[in-house]
Structure formats: C-alpha cells, structure tokens
Amino acid sequence: LLGYTPAPPARPGDYRRVEVKVKTPGYEVTSRKGYFASRQPESKNAQLPGALNAITGVLSDPGVPLRGIATPLRQADGSSAVAITLAFDRDAANADAGDRVEIVTHLFDPEGRPRANFEQTASLCAGPGWCEINSLIPAKPGHHAVRIGVKHIKSGQTGSVYLDVDVPDFAKRNLTMTGLMLDALPAAPRVSDDRVRAAITMLPTTRRQFATSDQAWLFFRVHQRLGRAPKDVTRTLRVTNGRDEIVSTVSDVLPAAAFGVSGAEQRLELPIATVGPGEYLLSVEVSATGEAKLTRQLSFTVR
C-alpha cells in the first residue's frame, strides 16, 4: 500500500493526476489515475449508516471474514455487467442460518468517480462455513474498482472486500471474452440472484482451494461482435505449476458456427486429480485471424 501527502495541498475541487511505476519488469500496477480533492471539510466524527461505512477506508474492513470475485459478462441484450460472488464466513461471525445481512456494492472509475452501486439484503445460507451470495450489476466498459461492504444486522459486525475488474467493450470489439469462473463439488451453500441465473448457466464460486477428490469446472464465454460474420477462434488452456512448468495444456478450434447471439459457451473440468497438490496458474488464450489475442488467468490450489 502506497500513500502520499500532496504538496502543495490540493484546492477543493482540483483534480490531481497520479502515476505509479515499478522498476522491476513483469509486474502489473493497479492504481487510480488521479483524484478530485474533496469540496467538503473533513468530519472526524462522521459515521455512515450500515454496510456503507465499511467501504470508506483506504483498506478493507477485516471485521467479518469475506471473499469476493467480480467477473465481467455480456448480457442477453448486448450490454455489459459485472457478476459478483461474495462469500460470508458464518462460523467466524458466529452467525446463524437465516440471519440477515446488508450488502452495498459500489463501482468507481480509475479517477475515483462513482459509476454504479447496488444495495441488497440477504438471508444467510442454512449450511455451516462459507455462504456465497451472488449478484449482478450493470457496468459500462472500462476498469472499475469494486468495493463491497457487509453488515450482519443482528450483531452489527461489518466487513468489506475490495476488488478490481476490467469490463470489455462487448458491443464494439470484434473478439471479446468474459472473465473466468469456477464451479465446484462439493458446492458451498449459496444465495442466488435471479438476474445472475438469467445471465449465465452456472453460479461462480469464490473457492480457489480444492482437495484432490473435489471436482471443479471452468466456465467462460467467447463473443464476437453482433452483426459481423463470425470467424473460427483458436482456444488454448494451459495449467502451470509453482515452478513455472506446464503440467496440462489443451488447444483446439471453436468453429464460426459455434457462435450464436449468446457467444460460444465453454465449460471444462479442471485436471485437479491429475496435477496433484500444489499451487497453479490457469491461463486461457483465444485468438482469431486479424484480431488481438485475449488472455484470462486465475490461480488455484490443490491440497
């Protein structure tokens, strides 16, 4: 975490550009491009209601253990959205099945300006451990900082998780793909949003650790711009271990005929049983003649 004090101090309403660089090659920096100095005087005693107060800090609120993922999607009408799965640790929060939680989700652009928000109240799952809650938020193309705040209504405990997501321009780009999503058995208890079920055929899980006896499936969609003749697309999946050795690779072609209005849906089983215990990086590359190659990645662990 880096921070600084501006000199000279910014005047109210001024925009200050921020640029963060690293000298070591191979690292990617995620940071805001700048900020607008507040026009309001600071109030040391200001307290926002409910879960909203949990997303006001520079760092996320660690009070209630949470996990979260944010995945860009193209909806049936062609517009873009972000599917969010939030996992709440019932045991750590000493919460009961059916307890109500307030959830607020806010999206900000790289300059820190608000771009979307969503508020919901959900009942916690019946099963013990992690309860996963799905939601869907319309979002314009571009990079978004996602802040999710939670309040356990009965105890007043709060927590938050901060994420980043890049939403492709599905309407204008010739070749795009959603984020990578996982589903697994045994499945975590879930509270689903009907809009998520309408947008995708599976509910993404936050789980990234698996036993060798578990089953996990990768899910994503490849899209080509509507109104344009589709092309054949080459798809390559690669699993790399902690020593940067390729332990599994699959490459094939998605024929142009596989692309409908909803794109080409992909669902493949992860080779958990064959790769053995360890930490792994899953990479998916798609390419078509005359189009830039797209790459999506996620990490997972086998115990």
Solvent accessible surface area in square Angstrom, and as a share of the most:
residue,aa,sasa,rsa
1,L,160,0.79
2,L,148,0.74
3,G,75,0.72
4,Y,128,0.49
5,T,120,0.70
6,P,35,0.22
7,A,93,0.72
8,P,100,0.63
9,P,108,0.68
10,A,24,0.19
11,R,171,0.62
12,P,94,0.59
13,G,20,0.19
14,D,37,0.19
15,Y,71,0.27
16,R,60,0.22
17,R,184,0.67
18,V,35,0.20
19,E,132,0.59
20,V,48,0.27
21,K,158,0.67
22,V,79,0.45
23,K,208,0.88
24,T,78,0.46
25,P,118,0.74
26,G,88,0.84
27,Y,156,0.59
28,E,161,0.72
29,V,57,0.33
30,T,78,0.45
31,S,41,0.27
32,R,118,0.43
33,K,106,0.45
34,G,1,0.01
35,Y,47,0.18
36,F,95,0.39
37,A,16,0.12
38,S,76,0.49
39,R,179,0.65
40,Q,137,0.61
41,P,119,0.75
42,E,168,0.76
43,S,71,0.46
44,K,200,0.85
45,N,143,0.73
46,A,67,0.52
47,Q,137,0.61
48,L,76,0.38
49,P,104,0.65
50,G,23,0.22
51,A,1,0.01
52,L,49,0.25
53,N,49,0.25
54,A,6,0.05
55,I,11,0.06
56,T,76,0.44
57,G,32,0.31
58,V,109,0.62
59,L,118,0.59
60,S,45,0.29
61,D,39,0.20
62,P,121,0.76
63,G,47,0.45
64,V,2,0.01
65,P,52,0.33
66,L,28,0.14
67,R,76,0.28
68,G,15,0.15
69,I,31,0.16
70,A,21,0.16
71,T,7,0.04
72,P,10,0.06
73,L,1,0.00
74,R,13,0.05
75,Q,43,0.19
76,A,98,0.76
77,D,118,0.61
78,G,17,0.17
79,S,49,0.32
80,S,12,0.08
81,A,0,0.00
82,V,0,0.00
83,A,2,0.02
84,I,4,0.02
85,T,1,0.01
86,L,5,0.02
87,A,0,0.00
88,F,1,0.00
89,D,21,0.11
90,R,30,0.11
91,D,92,0.48
92,A,61,0.47
93,A,3,0.02
94,N,134,0.69
95,A,6,0.05
96,D,77,0.40
97,A,51,0.40
98,G,43,0.41
99,D,18,0.09
100,R,115,0.42
101,V,0,0.00
102,E,57,0.26
103,I,5,0.03
104,V,12,0.07
105,T,1,0.01
106,H,33,0.15
107,L,0,0.00
108,F,47,0.19
109,D,13,0.07
110,P,31,0.19
111,E,32,0.14
112,G,22,0.21
113,R,93,0.34
114,P,91,0.57
115,R,120,0.44
116,A,22,0.17
117,N,93,0.48
118,F,47,0.20
119,E,119,0.53
120,Q,38,0.17
121,T,66,0.39
122,A,7,0.06
123,S,41,0.27
124,L,7,0.03
125,C,11,0.06
126,A,90,0.70
127,G,20,0.19
128,P,104,0.65
129,G,18,0.17
130,W,71,0.25
131,C,0,0.00
132,E,0,0.00
133,I,5,0.02
134,N,2,0.01
135,S,4,0.02
136,L,6,0.03
137,I,3,0.01
138,P,85,0.54
139,A,10,0.08
140,K,152,0.65
141,P,65,0.41
142,G,35,0.33
143,H,50,0.22
144,H,7,0.03
145,A,30,0.23
146,V,1,0.00
147,R,57,0.21
148,I,1,0.00
149,G,0,0.00
150,V,0,0.00
151,K,54,0.23
152,H,1,0.01
153,I,79,0.40
154,K,128,0.54
155,S,63,0.40
156,G,35,0.34
157,Q,65,0.29
158,T,38,0.22
159,G,0,0.00
160,S,8,0.05
161,V,23,0.13
162,Y,57,0.22
163,L,32,0.16
164,D,76,0.39
165,V,8,0.04
166,D,91,0.47
167,V,7,0.04
168,P,22,0.14
169,D,37,0.19
170,F,5,0.02
171,A,70,0.55
172,K,154,0.65
173,R,158,0.58
174,N,43,0.22
175,L,12,0.06
176,T,5,0.03
177,M,0,0.00
178,T,1,0.00
179,G,8,0.08
180,L,17,0.08
181,M,0,0.00
182,L,0,0.00
183,D,22,0.12
184,A,2,0.02
185,L,90,0.45
186,P,93,0.59
187,A,55,0.42
188,A,17,0.13
189,P,45,0.29
190,R,65,0.24
191,V,43,0.24
192,S,43,0.28
193,D,24,0.12
194,D,113,0.59
195,R,96,0.35
196,V,1,0.00
197,R,138,0.50
198,A,89,0.69
199,A,13,0.10
200,I,4,0.02
201,T,99,0.57
202,M,12,0.05
203,L,11,0.05
204,P,2,0.01
205,T,1,0.00
206,T,6,0.04
207,R,37,0.14
208,R,57,0.21
209,Q,101,0.45
210,F,0,0.00
211,A,29,0.22
212,T,60,0.35
213,S,101,0.65
214,D,17,0.09
215,Q,79,0.35
216,A,0,0.00
217,W,47,0.16
218,L,1,0.01
219,F,1,0.00
220,F,0,0.00
221,R,22,0.08
222,V,0,0.00
223,H,1,0.00
224,Q,14,0.06
225,R,84,0.31
226,L,89,0.44
227,G,92,0.89
228,R,62,0.22
229,A,83,0.64
230,P,55,0.34
231,K,63,0.27
232,D,82,0.43
233,V,0,0.00
234,T,57,0.33
235,R,19,0.07
236,T,18,0.11
237,L,17,0.08
238,R,64,0.23
239,V,4,0.03
240,T,18,0.11
241,N,20,0.10
242,G,71,0.69
243,R,178,0.65
244,D,121,0.63
245,E,82,0.37
246,I,100,0.51
247,V,63,0.36
248,S,30,0.20
249,T,81,0.47
250,V,76,0.44
251,S,73,0.47
252,D,55,0.29
253,V,86,0.50
254,L,15,0.08
255,P,72,0.45
256,A,28,0.22
257,A,101,0.79
258,A,48,0.37
259,F,25,0.10
260,G,46,0.44
261,V,105,0.60
262,S,68,0.44
263,G,12,0.11
264,A,4,0.03
265,E,79,0.36
266,Q,14,0.06
267,R,120,0.44
268,L,50,0.25
269,E,97,0.43
270,L,10,0.05
271,P,37,0.23
272,I,3,0.01
273,A,78,0.60
274,T,116,0.68
275,V,27,0.16
276,G,18,0.17
277,P,98,0.62
278,G,29,0.28
279,E,123,0.55
280,Y,14,0.05
281,L,63,0.32
282,L,2,0.01
283,S,12,0.08
284,V,0,0.00
285,E,38,0.17
286,V,1,0.00
287,S,34,0.22
288,A,13,0.10
289,T,117,0.68
290,G,77,0.74
291,E,41,0.18
292,A,82,0.63
293,K,122,0.51
294,L,36,0.18
295,T,59,0.34
296,R,60,0.22
297,Q,104,0.46
298,L,21,0.10
299,S,71,0.46
300,F,3,0.01
301,T,36,0.21
302,V,2,0.01
303,R,146,0.53
